[in-house]
Amino acid sequence: MPLAGGVGDRTERPATPAQLTKYELGVGNFLLDLQQLQVPPGTTAVQARVGIGELVVQVPDGVSVRVVASSGLGEVQALGKQESGVANRIDTTAEAGGDRRLELDLRVGIGQVRVER
């Protein structure tokens, strides 16, 4: 669990791929709003980790999305799929046509991961 990422609630709203980083939060609620992200042609990778808490990722319309999301203990909801309990993992894709794709690698140690469109 990435406890070195700080404590508290955090919101990030990157608008360009250059603003993307590897996101980490030790304890708290993290909202990663990608709805205004200008996704270029090709694949754009996004990685986010929360040790204890909630990780919510909002993805833009019109972009294909591949999600690999896991929770050691808790719940994972991604693009209409849901798992809860211990060692949850969802690996799913939502195609939107075109040549723009987001690849999300999301992990929470204890808590919830949600991916919303």
GIWO-V97558 format. One record per backbone hydrogen bond with DSSP energy under -0.5 kcal/mol. NH is the residue of the N-H (numbers start at 1). CO is the residue of the C=O. E is the energy in kcal/mol with one decimal. If there is no record, write none. Layout:
nh/co/e
NH/CO/E
NH/CO/E
This chain:
nh/co/e
3/1/-2.1
5/2/-1.4
6/3/-0.8
8/27/-2.7
10/29/-2.7
12/31/-2.5
19/16/-1.6
20/17/-1.4
23/21/-0.8
23/47/-2.4
25/49/-1.7
26/6/-1.3
27/6/-1.8
28/52/-2.6
30/54/-3.2
31/10/-2.7
32/30/-0.6
32/56/-3.2
33/12/-2.7
33/31/-0.7
34/32/-0.8
34/58/-2.8
37/34/-1.4
38/15/-2.5
39/37/-1.5
42/99/-3.4
44/101/-2.8
45/43/-0.5
46/103/-2.9
48/105/-2.2
49/23/-2.0
50/107/-2.1
51/25/-2.2
52/26/-2.1
53/110/-2.6
54/28/-1.4
55/112/-2.7
56/30/-2.8
57/114/-2.8
58/32/-2.3
59/57/-0.5
59/116/-3.0
63/60/-0.7
64/100/-2.1
65/94/-2.4
66/102/-2.8
67/92/-3.2
68/104/-2.6
69/90/-2.7
70/106/-1.9
71/88/-1.8
72/108/-1.9
73/109/-1.4
74/85/-2.8
75/111/-2.0
76/83/-3.0
77/113/-2.8
78/81/-2.4
79/115/-1.1
81/78/-1.7
83/76/-2.3
85/74/-2.7
87/72/-3.0
88/71/-2.4
90/69/-2.8
92/67/-2.3
94/65/-2.9
101/42/-2.3
102/64/-2.8
103/44/-2.6
104/66/-3.2
104/102/-0.6
105/46/-2.8
105/103/-0.5
106/68/-2.6
106/104/-0.6
107/48/-1.9
108/70/-2.1
109/50/-1.9
110/51/-2.2
111/73/-2.6
112/53/-1.8
113/75/-2.2
114/55/-2.7
115/77/-2.1
116/57/-2.9
